[in-house]
Amino acid sequence: MIALGADHGGYELKEAIKKYLDEKGIAYKDFGTFGTESVDYPDYALKVAEAVASHECSEGILVCGTGIGMSIAANKVPGIRAAHAEDVFSAKAAKEHNNANILCLGGRITGPGLAVMMVEEWLNATFQGGRHQRRIDKIAEIEKKYSK
């Protein structure tokens, strides 16, 4: 199950992504927001990141105005590798090379057609392991060092 979250700047793009997931029969849990009224993106980043870190959901997609704030906030949760992407190649590489478990998109910078292509490539990509695993292990060690 995919965890979804957005702030007011990402609400409309999140809804477009939900439509794609519905069409593909992909299960998701929507953690909000549920409208365009101003809200704080860290609240939704935390909900989605915790759902992924606890394995309630296998992966997550977060959307704010640029995708940057969501990425920063989600990456504060241990075990989360949230990747901000603006193109299809980066979205795919985020999974293949970085084993990103959350994809962060910008509702004000990415149109729905491109976003759906990015989501599709990211969901269908597989972590390649090998030399990439060594790097993920190093990231985990940094996280462990500073998580007290």
N, C-alpha and C positions, 0 to 999 in steps of 0.2 A: 504494500500500500504506500502511495506517495503522499507525503505531508505537503500541504500548500499553505502559503501565507503571503500576505501583502499589506502594505499600508495604503493610504488614500491615493498616493501617486502610482501605485501598481495594481490597484483594484481592477481596472478594466482589462489589463493584460492578463491578470490571474483568471478572470472570467473567460477569456478567449482560450487560455490553456485548459481550463476545465472542460470547455466544449470539445477540444481535441481529445482529451483523456476519455470523456464520455463516448465519443465516436469510436475510439479504439478499445473500449471496454476495460480500461485501466482503472483500478480502484484507487481512490484518493480520500483523504480527510482534509477538509478545509478548515483551517484554524483562524480564518478571518483575514482582514477586516471584511465587512459585508456591505460597504458603501464607500462613498467618496468624501465623507466627513473627515476632517483632519484627525489623525491618530499618530502615535509614536512608533516608528518602525522597530525599535529594539524589543517591544512587547511581542510582536509577531515573530521576529527572528528567534527569540527565546523559545516560544511555544513549538515552533517547527524543529529547531535544533534539539530540544529536549526529547521530542517524539522520535527523532532519528537516533540520537545517542542511546536512548533506552530500548531501541528496537521495536517500539510500537509501530513505527513506519520504517520501511526499508531505505527510503531516500526522501529528499525534500526539494521543493522549488519555492524560492522566495522572490518577491517582486516589490521593489520600491521605485522611486523616481528614476534613479540611476542604477540601482543594484549594488552600489558601493556600500551604503550604510548597512544594508541587510547582511552583506558579506562580512563586514567588520564585526557586527554584533554576533552573528551566528558562530563565527570562529572563536569566540570566547568560551564556548561550551566544549569541554574535553571530548575528544573523539570526533569532532566535526571538522570536515574539510570542505568548507563552502567556497565555491569558485564563482567569481563574477565573470561573466562572458558577454561579449558583444557580437560574436560571429559564430558560425557553425563549426569551423575548425577548432576554435578555442573551447567550445562546449564539449566537443567530442574528445579532445585532448585532455580536458579536465578529468574525464573519467578514465581514459586509457592510461595516462601518465601519472595523474595525481590522485586517482581513486576518490574523486570528489563525491561526497555523499549528499551534498546540497548544491543545486545550481541557482545562482542569483542573477536576475535579469532586471533591466531598467524599463519601466513602463513609459517613461518620457523620452527614451532614446531608441527603443526597439519596437518595430511594428509587429502586429500579431502574426503575420505570415512568416516573418523571419524567426520570431520567438518559437512558433510551433516547429519549425525545422530544427532549431537549436535543441528544443526539448526532445524531439524524436531521436536525433543523433546521440544526445547524451544518454537517454534511456536505453538505447540499443547498443551503446558502446560497452566494452568489457575492459576491466583493468588488466593491463598487460603484465604486471608483476615484473620479475627479473630485476634489472637495474633500478626500475622504478620503485620496487618494494624497499630496496635499501634506502632510498630517499624518503619514503613514507615513514620508515622506521626512525630515521633521523628527526623528522618532524615530530613524531610521537615522543622521542626523548626530550626535545625542547619543551614540548607541552608538559611532560612529566616534571621536568626541572622547575617549571614555574607554577605548577598547580600544587598548592599546599592546602 
